Amino acid sequence: MSGPSTTCPIDLRDPGLLADPIRGFSRIREESPMTRALLAGRDAPIWLATRYEDVAAVLSDQRFVNDPANVPGVDAAAIRERMLEARGIPREYARYLFEGVLDADGADHLRLRRLVSRAFTPRHVQALRPRVEKITEELCDRLPGTAEHGVADLMEHFAYPLPITVISELVGIPEADRPRWRAWGRALTSLAGMRPGALAEPVREMVGHISDLIAHRRGHPADDLLTGLIRAHDEQGDRLTDAEMITMVVTLVFAGHETTAHLIGNTVAALLAHPDQLARLRADPRLLPGAVHEFVRRCSPIHGTRLRYATEDIEVGGVTIRRGEAVMAVLVAANHDPRHFADPERFDITRQPDPRRETHLGFGHGPHYCLGAALARQEAEVAIGTLLRRFPGLRLAVPPERLDRQPVPMFWRLARLPVRLGP
């Protein structure tokens, strides 16, 4: 079978889909598992894979690639040019957006991943836990002082500061520079950042900042990932180019704090909106390591993957994806697929009791499985456990339906999380 499975492509900016993506994408999955969608910066519609089985297939099949340049006969330069124009990013900065570990395939992807993978092994992440716990306790100490009229913004004063501090220390970002990364993150992930020309200045600033940081670290080496990347570049230039080094820093810092911050925020909001699950977790904190898997399944801020391009005609879900066509794997639809999860819309912290197993696709699947998954799980576990222990009266300051979310397609992010910390 071939051809689109719906007459009209889905508009990913549809207000109803932005307001309730779980139900919206679940409906799409049941009506048309492989369907077309419109995406900014693309002349042709893309494909959406929504069933668990199809999403896992797209992410694990090496005939799908992240870099369109690896597809025979495809004009990758034209694809990139349209993406740059849509976001208003100057051409001279294209290499910093398209030459990173997230865009590489095959041997190049493995080469880049190996340069930093040792820092994210379960053993190394476990060694970081005392530091993560200390940062979390310090943030909890300061939380009451941030409250205005009894209300504190948990995103601003807890969910963001924890992961940005952890990843910055790991990579080697000075404390004084971290507020700038927060501002760049807002620019890159907000609706305002999608307006033409909005990203030109943030991208220029980031590239200049990292270049200056690399120059400084060359003269002042430290025990951090940045020093390791510089060493790999200087001693074995064929292992890492200048652009790849800068892009790696951008990727590690953003992926290491933006997604984790919103995972923590979304999880707290979900727990406070489900008092039965909150009470269960408070009664038995030993459930927390297993509950983190449900947090990721239900509360992940990333609802869709980067585009993957078919290198040949490939059948997925009964539809033929033609060579060169782009597919987005819709993680939120896969993680609520009733063929794989019983009663998937139910928030159940005991759904996956064994913390060593992972049945959801919140961290992706296949060669591009999230490099920092172990660190994200640990930070979420420590953050939620500490917060509930330190503030037994924690509650939302507004009804759950009034929480302010950022209306960005394929992301589920809170703009703020107002809470009352209790007595």
C-alpha positions as a Markdown table, in Angstrom:
| # | Residue | x | y | z |
|---|---|---|---|---|
| 1 | Met | 0.0 | 0.0 | 0.0 |
| 2 | Ser | 1.3 | 3.5 | -0.7 |
| 3 | Gly | 0.2 | 7.1 | -0.5 |
| 4 | Pro | -1.1 | 9.3 | 2.3 |
| 5 | Ser | -3.7 | 7.9 | 4.7 |
| 6 | Thr | -5.6 | 11.1 | 5.1 |
| 7 | Thr | -6.9 | 13.6 | 2.5 |
| 8 | Cys | -5.8 | 16.7 | 4.4 |
| 9 | Pro | -2.5 | 16.9 | 6.2 |
| 10 | Ile | -2.6 | 17.5 | 10.0 |
| 11 | Asp | -1.6 | 21.0 | 11.1 |
| 12 | Leu | 0.7 | 20.5 | 14.1 |
| 13 | Arg | -0.1 | 24.1 | 15.2 |
| 14 | Asp | -3.8 | 23.3 | 15.5 |
| 15 | Pro | -5.0 | 24.9 | 18.8 |
| 16 | Gly | -6.9 | 21.7 | 19.9 |
| 17 | Leu | -3.8 | 19.6 | 19.4 |
| 18 | Leu | -1.6 | 22.0 | 21.3 |
| 19 | Ala | -4.1 | 22.2 | 24.2 |
| 20 | Asp | -4.6 | 18.4 | 24.6 |
| 21 | Pro | -1.8 | 16.5 | 22.7 |
| 22 | Ile | -2.4 | 13.2 | 24.5 |
| 23 | Arg | -6.0 | 12.9 | 23.4 |
| 24 | Gly | -5.3 | 14.6 | 20.1 |
| 25 | Phe | -2.5 | 12.3 | 19.0 |
| 26 | Ser | -4.3 | 9.3 | 20.4 |
| 27 | Arg | -7.3 | 10.1 | 18.1 |
| 28 | Ile | -5.0 | 10.5 | 15.2 |
| 29 | Arg | -3.3 | 7.2 | 16.0 |
| 30 | Glu | -6.6 | 5.3 | 16.0 |
| 31 | Glu | -8.0 | 7.0 | 12.9 |
| 32 | Ser | -4.9 | 7.0 | 10.8 |
| 33 | Pro | -1.7 | 5.5 | 12.3 |
| 34 | Met | 0.5 | 6.7 | 9.4 |
| 35 | Thr | -0.6 | 10.2 | 8.4 |
| 36 | Arg | 0.6 | 13.4 | 6.8 |
| 37 | Ala | 1.3 | 16.6 | 8.6 |
| 38 | Leu | 2.4 | 20.2 | 7.9 |
| 39 | Leu | 5.7 | 21.4 | 9.4 |
| 40 | Ala | 7.2 | 24.9 | 9.3 |
| 41 | Gly | 10.1 | 25.1 | 6.9 |
| 42 | Arg | 9.0 | 22.2 | 4.8 |
| 43 | Asp | 7.5 | 22.5 | 1.3 |
| 44 | Ala | 6.1 | 19.0 | 1.4 |
| 45 | Pro | 4.1 | 17.4 | 4.2 |
| 46 | Ile | 5.9 | 15.0 | 6.5 |
| 47 | Trp | 4.8 | 11.6 | 7.7 |
| 48 | Leu | 3.7 | 11.0 | 11.3 |
| 49 | Ala | 4.2 | 7.5 | 12.8 |
| 50 | Thr | 2.0 | 7.2 | 15.8 |
| 51 | Arg | 1.6 | 3.5 | 16.8 |
| 52 | Tyr | 4.1 | 2.1 | 19.3 |
| 53 | Glu | 5.2 | -0.7 | 16.9 |
| 54 | Asp | 5.7 | 1.8 | 14.0 |
| 55 | Val | 7.5 | 4.4 | 16.1 |
| 56 | Ala | 9.9 | 1.8 | 17.4 |
| 57 | Ala | 10.5 | 0.5 | 13.8 |
| 58 | Val | 11.2 | 4.0 | 12.4 |
| 59 | Leu | 13.7 | 4.7 | 15.2 |
| 60 | Ser | 15.5 | 1.4 | 15.0 |
| 61 | Asp | 15.6 | 0.9 | 11.2 |
| 62 | Gln | 18.9 | 2.1 | 9.9 |
| 63 | Arg | 17.4 | 2.7 | 6.5 |
| 64 | Phe | 16.0 | 5.8 | 8.1 |
| 65 | Val | 18.6 | 8.5 | 8.6 |
| 66 | Asn | 18.7 | 11.9 | 10.4 |
| 67 | Asp | 20.9 | 13.6 | 7.8 |
| 68 | Pro | 19.1 | 14.0 | 4.4 |
| 69 | Ala | 22.6 | 14.2 | 2.8 |
| 70 | Asn | 22.8 | 10.5 | 3.4 |
| 71 | Val | 19.8 | 9.9 | 1.1 |
| 72 | Pro | 20.8 | 9.3 | -2.6 |
| 73 | Gly | 19.3 | 11.8 | -4.9 |
| 74 | Val | 18.0 | 14.2 | -2.2 |
| 75 | Asp | 19.0 | 17.9 | -2.3 |
| 76 | Ala | 20.0 | 18.2 | 1.4 |
| 77 | Ala | 21.3 | 21.7 | 0.8 |
| 78 | Ala | 17.9 | 22.9 | -0.3 |
| 79 | Ile | 16.2 | 21.3 | 2.7 |
| 80 | Arg | 18.6 | 23.0 | 5.1 |
| 81 | Glu | 18.3 | 26.3 | 3.3 |
| 82 | Arg | 14.5 | 26.3 | 3.8 |
| 83 | Met | 14.9 | 25.4 | 7.4 |
| 84 | Leu | 17.3 | 28.3 | 7.9 |
| 85 | Glu | 15.0 | 30.7 | 6.1 |
| 86 | Ala | 12.0 | 29.6 | 8.2 |
| 87 | Arg | 13.9 | 30.3 | 11.4 |
| 88 | Gly | 15.8 | 33.4 | 10.2 |
| 89 | Ile | 19.2 | 31.9 | 10.9 |
| 90 | Pro | 22.2 | 33.3 | 8.9 |
| 91 | Arg | 23.8 | 30.8 | 6.5 |
| 92 | Glu | 27.2 | 31.0 | 8.1 |
| 93 | Tyr | 25.8 | 29.3 | 11.2 |
| 94 | Ala | 24.3 | 26.4 | 9.4 |
| 95 | Arg | 27.2 | 24.0 | 10.2 |
| 96 | Tyr | 26.5 | 24.5 | 13.9 |
| 97 | Leu | 23.0 | 23.3 | 13.4 |
| 98 | Phe | 23.5 | 20.4 | 11.0 |
| 99 | Glu | 26.9 | 18.9 | 12.0 |
| 100 | Gly | 26.1 | 17.5 | 15.5 |
| 101 | Val | 25.6 | 14.2 | 17.1 |
| 102 | Leu | 21.8 | 14.5 | 16.7 |
| 103 | Asp | 22.2 | 14.9 | 12.9 |
| 104 | Ala | 24.9 | 12.3 | 12.2 |
| 105 | Asp | 24.3 | 8.8 | 11.1 |
| 106 | Gly | 26.3 | 5.5 | 11.1 |
| 107 | Ala | 30.0 | 5.8 | 11.8 |
| 108 | Asp | 30.0 | 9.6 | 12.2 |
| 109 | His | 27.2 | 9.3 | 14.8 |
| 110 | Leu | 29.1 | 6.6 | 16.7 |
| 111 | Arg | 32.3 | 8.6 | 16.6 |
| 112 | Leu | 30.7 | 11.7 | 18.1 |
| 113 | Arg | 28.7 | 9.7 | 20.7 |
| 114 | Arg | 31.8 | 7.8 | 21.9 |
| 115 | Leu | 33.5 | 11.1 | 22.7 |
| 116 | Val | 31.1 | 11.9 | 25.5 |
| 117 | Ser | 29.3 | 8.6 | 26.3 |
| 118 | Arg | 31.6 | 7.6 | 29.2 |
| 119 | Ala | 30.4 | 10.6 | 31.2 |
| 120 | Phe | 26.8 | 9.3 | 31.0 |
| 121 | Thr | 27.3 | 5.6 | 31.8 |
| 122 | Pro | 25.1 | 4.4 | 34.8 |
| 123 | Arg | 28.3 | 4.0 | 36.9 |
| 124 | His | 29.4 | 7.6 | 36.3 |
| 125 | Val | 25.9 | 8.9 | 36.8 |
| 126 | Gln | 25.6 | 7.1 | 40.1 |
| 127 | Ala | 28.9 | 8.7 | 41.2 |
| 128 | Leu | 27.3 | 12.1 | 40.5 |
| 129 | Arg | 24.3 | 11.4 | 42.8 |
| 130 | Pro | 25.7 | 12.9 | 46.0 |
| 131 | Arg | 26.3 | 16.2 | 44.1 |
| 132 | Val | 22.8 | 16.1 | 42.6 |
| 133 | Glu | 21.3 | 15.5 | 46.1 |
| 134 | Lys | 23.3 | 18.4 | 47.5 |
| 135 | Ile | 22.2 | 20.8 | 44.8 |
| 136 | Thr | 18.5 | 19.7 | 45.3 |
| 137 | Glu | 18.6 | 20.2 | 49.1 |
| 138 | Glu | 20.1 | 23.7 | 48.6 |
| 139 | Leu | 17.4 | 24.6 | 46.1 |
| 140 | Cys | 14.7 | 23.4 | 48.6 |
| 141 | Asp | 16.4 | 25.5 | 51.3 |
| 142 | Arg | 15.9 | 28.6 | 49.2 |
| 143 | Leu | 12.5 | 27.9 | 47.9 |
| 144 | Pro | 10.4 | 29.5 | 50.7 |
| 145 | Gly | 12.3 | 32.7 | 50.2 |
| 146 | Thr | 11.2 | 32.9 | 46.6 |
| 147 | Ala | 7.5 | 32.8 | 47.4 |
| 148 | Glu | 5.4 | 35.9 | 46.8 |
| 149 | His | 2.1 | 36.0 | 48.7 |
| 150 | Gly | 2.7 | 32.4 | 49.6 |
| 151 | Val | 3.2 | 31.2 | 46.0 |
| 152 | Ala | 6.5 | 30.0 | 44.5 |
| 153 | Asp | 7.2 | 29.3 | 40.9 |
| 154 | Leu | 8.7 | 25.8 | 40.9 |
| 155 | Met | 9.9 | 26.0 | 37.3 |
| 156 | Glu | 11.9 | 29.2 | 37.9 |
| 157 | His | 13.3 | 28.3 | 41.3 |
| 158 | Phe | 13.6 | 24.5 | 41.3 |
| 159 | Ala | 13.0 | 22.6 | 38.0 |
| 160 | Tyr | 15.3 | 24.7 | 35.9 |
| 161 | Pro | 18.2 | 25.5 | 38.3 |
| 162 | Leu | 18.7 | 21.8 | 39.2 |
| 163 | Pro | 19.5 | 20.4 | 35.7 |
| 164 | Ile | 21.3 | 23.5 | 34.4 |
| 165 | Thr | 23.6 | 23.4 | 37.4 |
| 166 | Val | 24.3 | 19.6 | 37.1 |
| 167 | Ile | 25.0 | 19.7 | 33.3 |
| 168 | Ser | 27.0 | 22.9 | 33.5 |
| 169 | Glu | 29.3 | 21.5 | 36.1 |
| 170 | Leu | 29.7 | 18.3 | 34.0 |
| 171 | Val | 30.4 | 20.1 | 30.7 |
| 172 | Gly | 32.4 | 23.0 | 32.2 |
| 173 | Ile | 30.1 | 26.1 | 31.9 |
| 174 | Pro | 31.0 | 28.7 | 34.5 |
| 175 | Glu | 28.3 | 29.6 | 37.0 |
| 176 | Ala | 28.3 | 33.3 | 35.9 |
| 177 | Asp | 27.3 | 32.2 | 32.3 |
| 178 | Arg | 24.4 | 30.0 | 33.2 |
| 179 | Pro | 21.7 | 32.7 | 33.1 |
| 180 | Arg | 22.7 | 33.4 | 29.5 |
| 181 | Trp | 22.0 | 29.7 | 28.6 |
| 182 | Arg | 18.6 | 30.0 | 30.2 |
| 183 | Ala | 17.8 | 33.0 | 28.1 |
| 184 | Trp | 19.1 | 31.2 | 24.9 |
| 185 | Gly | 17.0 | 28.2 | 25.8 |
| 186 | Arg | 13.9 | 30.3 | 26.1 |
| 187 | Ala | 14.6 | 31.9 | 22.7 |
| 188 | Leu | 15.2 | 28.5 | 21.0 |
| 189 | Thr | 12.2 | 26.7 | 22.4 |
| 190 | Ser | 9.5 | 29.4 | 22.6 |
| 191 | Leu | 6.8 | 30.3 | 20.1 |
| 192 | Ala | 8.5 | 33.6 | 19.7 |
| 193 | Gly | 11.7 | 31.8 | 18.6 |
| 194 | Met | 9.8 | 30.4 | 15.6 |
| 195 | Arg | 9.2 | 33.9 | 14.1 |
| 196 | Pro | 11.5 | 34.7 | 11.2 |
| 197 | Gly | 14.7 | 36.3 | 12.3 |
| 198 | Ala | 14.1 | 35.7 | 16.0 |
| 199 | Leu | 17.0 | 33.2 | 16.4 |
| 200 | Ala | 19.7 | 35.1 | 14.5 |
| 201 | Glu | 21.1 | 36.9 | 17.6 |
| 202 | Pro | 20.8 | 34.0 | 20.1 |
| 203 | Val | 22.7 | 31.7 | 17.7 |
| 204 | Arg | 25.4 | 34.3 | 17.1 |
| 205 | Glu | 25.8 | 34.9 | 20.8 |
| 206 | Met | 26.0 | 31.1 | 21.6 |
| 207 | Val | 28.6 | 30.4 | 19.0 |
| 208 | Gly | 30.7 | 33.4 | 20.1 |
| 209 | His | 30.4 | 32.4 | 23.8 |
| 210 | Ile | 31.4 | 28.8 | 23.2 |
| 211 | Ser | 34.3 | 29.8 | 21.1 |
| 212 | Asp | 35.5 | 32.2 | 23.8 |
| 213 | Leu | 35.0 | 29.4 | 26.4 |
| 214 | Ile | 37.1 | 26.9 | 24.4 |
| 215 | Ala | 39.9 | 29.5 | 24.0 |
| 216 | His | 39.9 | 30.0 | 27.8 |
| 217 | Arg | 39.7 | 26.3 | 28.6 |
| 218 | Arg | 42.7 | 25.6 | 26.4 |
| 219 | Gly | 44.8 | 27.7 | 28.7 |
| 220 | His | 43.0 | 26.6 | 31.9 |
| 221 | Pro | 42.2 | 22.9 | 31.5 |
| 222 | Ala | 39.8 | 21.3 | 34.1 |
| 223 | Asp | 38.2 | 18.0 | 34.9 |
| 224 | Asp | 35.2 | 18.5 | 32.7 |
| 225 | Leu | 33.8 | 17.3 | 29.3 |
| 226 | Leu | 34.8 | 20.5 | 27.5 |
| 227 | Thr | 38.5 | 19.9 | 28.3 |
| 228 | Gly | 38.1 | 16.3 | 27.0 |
| 229 | Leu | 36.6 | 17.6 | 23.8 |
| 230 | Ile | 39.4 | 20.1 | 23.3 |
| 231 | Arg | 41.9 | 17.4 | 23.9 |
| 232 | Ala | 40.2 | 15.1 | 21.3 |
| 233 | His | 40.2 | 18.0 | 18.8 |
| 234 | Asp | 43.8 | 19.1 | 19.4 |
| 235 | Glu | 45.5 | 15.8 | 19.7 |
| 236 | Gln | 43.4 | 13.9 | 17.1 |
| 237 | Gly | 41.9 | 16.4 | 14.8 |
| 238 | Asp | 40.2 | 13.7 | 12.7 |
| 239 | Arg | 38.0 | 12.8 | 15.6 |
| 240 | Leu | 36.3 | 16.2 | 16.1 |
| 241 | Thr | 36.0 | 19.3 | 13.9 |
| 242 | Asp | 35.7 | 22.9 | 15.2 |
| 243 | Ala | 32.0 | 23.0 | 14.3 |
| 244 | Glu | 31.3 | 19.6 | 15.8 |
| 245 | Met | 32.9 | 20.6 | 19.1 |
| 246 | Ile | 30.8 | 23.8 | 19.4 |
| 247 | Thr | 27.7 | 21.9 | 18.4 |
| 248 | Met | 28.4 | 19.2 | 20.9 |
| 249 | Val | 28.5 | 21.7 | 23.7 |
| 250 | Val | 25.2 | 23.2 | 22.6 |
| 251 | Thr | 23.6 | 19.8 | 22.4 |
| 252 | Leu | 24.8 | 18.6 | 25.8 |
| 253 | Val | 23.8 | 21.7 | 27.6 |
| 254 | Phe | 20.4 | 22.1 | 26.1 |
| 255 | Ala | 19.5 | 18.5 | 26.0 |
| 256 | Gly | 20.9 | 18.2 | 29.6 |
| 257 | His | 18.7 | 20.8 | 31.2 |
| 258 | Glu | 15.7 | 21.9 | 29.0 |
| 259 | Thr | 14.1 | 18.4 | 28.8 |
| 260 | Thr | 14.9 | 17.4 | 32.4 |
| 261 | Ala | 13.6 | 20.7 | 33.7 |
| 262 | His | 10.2 | 20.2 | 32.0 |
| 263 | Leu | 10.1 | 16.5 | 32.9 |
| 264 | Ile | 10.4 | 17.6 | 36.6 |
| 265 | Gly | 7.8 | 20.4 | 36.2 |
| 266 | Asn | 5.3 | 18.2 | 34.3 |
| 267 | Thr | 5.7 | 15.4 | 36.8 |
| 268 | Val | 5.1 | 17.6 | 39.8 |
| 269 | Ala | 2.0 | 19.1 | 38.1 |
| 270 | Ala | 0.7 | 15.5 | 37.4 |
| 271 | Leu | 1.3 | 14.3 | 40.9 |
| 272 | Leu | -0.4 | 17.3 | 42.5 |
| 273 | Ala | -3.4 | 16.8 | 40.1 |
| 274 | His | -3.6 | 13.1 | 41.0 |
| 275 | Pro | -3.8 | 13.0 | 44.8 |
| 276 | Asp | -4.3 | 9.2 | 44.9 |
| 277 | Gln | -0.9 | 8.7 | 43.2 |
| 278 | Leu | 0.7 | 11.4 | 45.3 |
| 279 | Ala | -0.5 | 9.8 | 48.5 |
| 280 | Arg | 0.7 | 6.4 | 47.3 |
| 281 | Leu | 4.2 | 7.8 | 46.6 |
| 282 | Arg | 4.4 | 9.6 | 49.9 |
| 283 | Ala | 3.3 | 6.5 | 51.8 |
| 284 | Asp | 6.0 | 4.4 | 50.1 |
| 285 | Pro | 9.0 | 6.4 | 48.7 |
| 286 | Arg | 10.5 | 3.1 | 47.6 |
| 287 | Leu | 8.2 | 3.2 | 44.7 |
| 288 | Leu | 10.0 | 6.2 | 43.3 |
| 289 | Pro | 12.7 | 4.5 | 41.1 |
| 290 | Gly | 10.0 | 2.5 | 39.2 |
| 291 | Ala | 7.6 | 5.5 | 39.2 |
| 292 | Val | 10.2 | 7.5 | 37.2 |
| 293 | His | 9.4 | 5.3 | 34.1 |
| 294 | Glu | 5.7 | 6.3 | 34.4 |
| 295 | Phe | 6.8 | 10.0 | 34.8 |
| 296 | Val | 8.7 | 9.7 | 31.5 |
| 297 | Arg | 5.9 | 7.9 | 29.7 |
| 298 | Arg | 3.2 | 10.3 | 30.8 |
| 299 | Cys | 5.0 | 13.6 | 31.5 |
| 300 | Ser | 7.8 | 13.8 | 28.9 |
| 301 | Pro | 8.0 | 17.3 | 27.4 |
| 302 | Ile | 9.2 | 15.9 | 24.0 |
| 303 | His | 6.3 | 14.6 | 22.0 |
| 304 | Gly | 8.0 | 14.1 | 18.6 |
| 305 | Thr | 11.5 | 13.2 | 17.4 |
| 306 | Arg | 13.7 | 14.8 | 14.8 |
| 307 | Leu | 12.8 | 14.1 | 11.2 |
| 308 | Arg | 14.1 | 10.8 | 9.8 |
| 309 | Tyr | 14.5 | 10.4 | 6.1 |
| 310 | Ala | 13.9 | 7.1 | 4.1 |
| 311 | Thr | 17.0 | 6.1 | 2.1 |
| 312 | Glu | 14.8 | 3.8 | 0.0 |
| 313 | Asp | 11.2 | 2.9 | -0.3 |
| 314 | Ile | 10.2 | 1.4 | 3.1 |
| 315 | Glu | 6.8 | 0.1 | 4.3 |
| 316 | Val | 5.7 | 1.2 | 7.8 |
| 317 | Gly | 2.3 | 0.5 | 9.2 |
| 318 | Gly | 1.0 | -0.6 | 5.8 |
| 319 | Val | 2.1 | 2.6 | 4.1 |
| 320 | Thr | 5.1 | 3.0 | 1.7 |
| 321 | Ile | 7.4 | 5.8 | 2.7 |
| 322 | Arg | 9.2 | 6.8 | -0.5 |
| 323 | Arg | 12.9 | 7.4 | -0.7 |
| 324 | Gly | 13.7 | 11.0 | 0.6 |
| 325 | Glu | 10.4 | 11.4 | 2.4 |
| 326 | Ala | 10.6 | 12.6 | 6.0 |
| 327 | Val | 9.0 | 10.8 | 9.0 |
| 328 | Met | 8.5 | 12.1 | 12.6 |
| 329 | Ala | 8.0 | 9.5 | 15.3 |
| 330 | Val | 5.3 | 10.7 | 17.6 |
| 331 | Leu | 6.4 | 9.6 | 21.1 |
| 332 | Val | 3.4 | 10.8 | 22.9 |
| 333 | Ala | 1.1 | 8.7 | 20.7 |
| 334 | Ala | 3.3 | 5.6 | 21.0 |
| 335 | Asn | 3.5 | 6.0 | 24.8 |
| 336 | His | -0.4 | 6.0 | 25.0 |
| 337 | Asp | -1.0 | 3.2 | 22.6 |
| 338 | Pro | -3.5 | 0.7 | 24.1 |
| 339 | Arg | -1.9 | -2.1 | 22.1 |
| 340 | His | 1.2 | -1.8 | 24.4 |
| 341 | Phe | -0.1 | -0.2 | 27.6 |
| 342 | Ala | -3.3 | -1.2 | 29.5 |
| 343 | Asp | -5.5 | 1.8 | 30.1 |
| 344 | Pro | -2.8 | 4.2 | 28.8 |
| 345 | Glu | -4.4 | 7.5 | 29.8 |
| 346 | Arg | -4.4 | 6.4 | 33.5 |
| 347 | Phe | -1.5 | 7.9 | 35.5 |
| 348 | Asp | -0.2 | 4.9 | 37.5 |
| 349 | Ile | 3.1 | 5.2 | 39.4 |
| 350 | Thr | 3.2 | 1.4 | 39.8 |
| 351 | Arg | 2.8 | 0.6 | 36.1 |
| 352 | Gln | 6.5 | -0.3 | 35.8 |
| 353 | Pro | 7.6 | -1.5 | 39.2 |
| 354 | Asp | 11.1 | -2.7 | 38.0 |
| 355 | Pro | 13.3 | 0.3 | 37.7 |
| 356 | Arg | 15.8 | -1.7 | 35.6 |
| 357 | Arg | 13.2 | -2.2 | 32.8 |
| 358 | Glu | 11.9 | 0.5 | 30.4 |
| 359 | Thr | 8.9 | -0.2 | 28.2 |
| 360 | His | 8.1 | 3.4 | 27.2 |
| 361 | Leu | 9.7 | 5.3 | 24.3 |
| 362 | Gly | 10.2 | 8.6 | 26.1 |
| 363 | Phe | 13.9 | 8.5 | 25.6 |
| 364 | Gly | 13.6 | 7.3 | 22.1 |
| 365 | His | 14.8 | 4.0 | 20.7 |
| 366 | Gly | 17.6 | 2.5 | 18.6 |
| 367 | Pro | 21.0 | 4.2 | 17.8 |
| 368 | His | 19.8 | 7.7 | 18.8 |
| 369 | Tyr | 18.5 | 6.6 | 22.2 |
| 370 | Cys | 19.0 | 9.5 | 24.6 |
| 371 | Leu | 22.6 | 9.7 | 25.7 |
| 372 | Gly | 21.6 | 11.3 | 29.0 |
| 373 | Ala | 18.7 | 9.1 | 29.9 |
| 374 | Ala | 20.3 | 7.7 | 33.1 |
| 375 | Leu | 21.2 | 11.2 | 34.3 |
| 376 | Ala | 17.6 | 12.5 | 33.6 |
| 377 | Arg | 16.1 | 9.6 | 35.5 |
| 378 | Gln | 18.3 | 10.2 | 38.4 |
| 379 | Glu | 17.7 | 13.9 | 38.5 |
| 380 | Ala | 13.9 | 13.3 | 38.3 |
| 381 | Glu | 14.1 | 10.7 | 41.1 |
| 382 | Val | 16.1 | 12.9 | 43.4 |
| 383 | Ala | 14.1 | 16.1 | 42.6 |
| 384 | Ile | 10.7 | 14.6 | 43.2 |
| 385 | Gly | 11.7 | 12.6 | 46.3 |
| 386 | Thr | 13.4 | 15.5 | 47.9 |
| 387 | Leu | 10.6 | 17.9 | 47.1 |
| 388 | Leu | 7.9 | 15.7 | 48.6 |
| 389 | Arg | 9.9 | 15.0 | 51.7 |
| 390 | Arg | 10.8 | 18.6 | 52.3 |
| 391 | Phe | 7.3 | 20.0 | 51.6 |
| 392 | Pro | 4.6 | 17.6 | 52.8 |
| 393 | Gly | 2.0 | 20.3 | 52.3 |
| 394 | Leu | 3.0 | 21.0 | 48.7 |
| 395 | Arg | 0.0 | 21.8 | 46.5 |
| 396 | Leu | -0.9 | 23.7 | 43.3 |
| 397 | Ala | -1.7 | 27.4 | 43.6 |
| 398 | Val | -4.1 | 27.2 | 40.7 |
| 399 | Pro | -6.4 | 24.5 | 39.3 |
| 400 | Pro | -4.5 | 22.1 | 37.0 |
| 401 | Glu | -6.5 | 23.3 | 33.9 |
| 402 | Arg | -5.3 | 26.8 | 34.5 |
| 403 | Leu | -1.6 | 26.0 | 34.4 |
| 404 | Asp | 0.1 | 28.1 | 31.7 |
| 405 | Arg | 1.7 | 25.9 | 29.0 |
| 406 | Gln | 3.9 | 27.1 | 26.1 |
| 407 | Pro | 1.9 | 26.6 | 22.9 |
| 408 | Val | 4.8 | 25.0 | 20.9 |
| 409 | Pro | 4.1 | 22.1 | 18.5 |
| 410 | Met | 5.4 | 18.7 | 19.6 |
| 411 | Phe | 6.5 | 20.0 | 23.1 |
| 412 | Trp | 4.7 | 19.9 | 26.4 |
| 413 | Arg | 6.2 | 22.6 | 28.6 |
| 414 | Leu | 4.9 | 24.7 | 31.5 |
| 415 | Ala | 5.6 | 28.4 | 31.3 |
| 416 | Arg | 5.5 | 28.5 | 35.1 |
| 417 | Leu | 4.4 | 26.2 | 37.9 |
| 418 | Pro | 2.8 | 28.2 | 40.8 |
| 419 | Val | 2.7 | 26.1 | 44.0 |
| 420 | Arg | 2.1 | 26.7 | 47.7 |
| 421 | Leu | 4.7 | 25.0 | 49.8 |
| 422 | Gly | 2.5 | 24.4 | 52.8 |
| 423 | Pro | 3.2 | 25.0 | 56.5 |
